[in-house]
Amino acid sequence: MARTGSDRQGGKPAATDREARLKAALKANLARRKAQARARSADDAENRPDDTGETD
């Protein structure tokens, strides 16, 4: 939905909108990076040899 000039009064709402968008983008980026880190650690755990020292 496009905003018209009458929706904003002064510079504050534009700055607030920008901050809200940046906050949402940062939150999404952090969630994505955490998911990637969890996936990497799960892959590492599966591929890691046993620490028992025994051979098959």
C-alpha positions as CSV (number, residue, x, y, z in Angstrom):
1,M,0.0,0.0,0.0
2,A,1.4,3.4,-1.0
3,R,1.5,6.2,1.5
4,T,0.5,9.7,0.7
5,G,2.1,12.8,2.0
6,S,-0.8,13.5,4.3
7,D,0.0,10.3,6.3
8,R,3.1,11.9,7.7
9,Q,3.6,15.0,9.7
10,G,7.1,16.1,10.1
11,G,10.2,13.9,10.0
12,K,9.5,11.7,13.1
13,P,7.2,9.1,11.5
14,A,9.6,8.5,8.6
15,A,12.5,7.9,11.1
16,T,10.3,5.7,13.2
17,D,9.2,3.7,10.2
18,R,12.8,3.3,9.2
19,E,13.8,2.2,12.6
20,A,11.0,-0.4,12.7
21,R,12.0,-1.8,9.3
22,L,15.7,-2.0,10.4
23,K,14.7,-3.7,13.7
24,A,12.6,-6.3,11.8
25,A,15.4,-6.9,9.3
26,L,17.9,-7.3,12.1
27,K,15.7,-9.7,14.0
28,A,15.1,-11.8,10.8
29,N,18.8,-11.8,10.0
30,L,19.7,-12.9,13.5
31,A,17.1,-15.7,13.4
32,R,18.5,-16.9,10.1
33,R,22.1,-16.9,11.3
34,K,21.1,-18.8,14.5
35,A,19.3,-21.4,12.3
36,Q,22.4,-21.7,10.1
37,A,24.7,-22.2,13.1
38,R,22.4,-24.8,14.6
39,A,22.3,-26.7,11.3
40,R,26.1,-26.5,11.1
41,S,26.6,-27.8,14.6
42,A,24.1,-30.6,14.0
43,D,26.0,-31.6,10.8
44,D,29.3,-31.5,12.7
45,A,27.9,-33.7,15.5
46,E,26.8,-36.3,13.0
47,N,30.1,-36.4,11.2
48,R,32.3,-36.3,14.3
49,P,34.0,-39.6,15.1
50,D,33.3,-41.3,18.5
51,D,35.6,-40.2,21.3
52,T,35.9,-43.7,22.7
53,G,39.1,-44.5,21.0
54,E,37.8,-47.8,19.8
55,T,38.0,-48.9,16.2
56,D,35.3,-50.8,14.4
